Amino acid sequence: MTRHPHGAACVLAADGTLAGLITDGDLRRALGRGVDINAARAADIMTVNPVRAHAPMSLGEAARIMEDRPSQISVLPVTDAANNRCLGLIRIHDIYQAGIV
């Protein structure tokens, strides 16, 4: 996440489906609990079943999902609605930078 500052990394199952998401916050919380991140597995710190966007969703809808929550989030994994295969990540910063919302 340092080399590619997206704010999160998708964790994929062997079949390409989304297994979880590791965010900067997940890493901070793990470090705060004393987890040795050099020895930890992704499953030890990832958010399981994260909030996500689906491929046909508009960017406006994705932005609303990120913002209309008690605790705002800045990144969403994008999955295929039919089979949960991970297609990528969308960041709120990208949406605003593109001037779409």
Buried (B, 14 or more C-beta within 10 A) or exposed (E): EEEEEBBBBBBBEEEBEBBBBBBBBBBEEBEEEEBEEEEBEBEEBBBEEBEBBBEEBEBEEBBEBBEEEEEEBBBBBBBBEEEBBBBEBBBBEBBEEEEEB
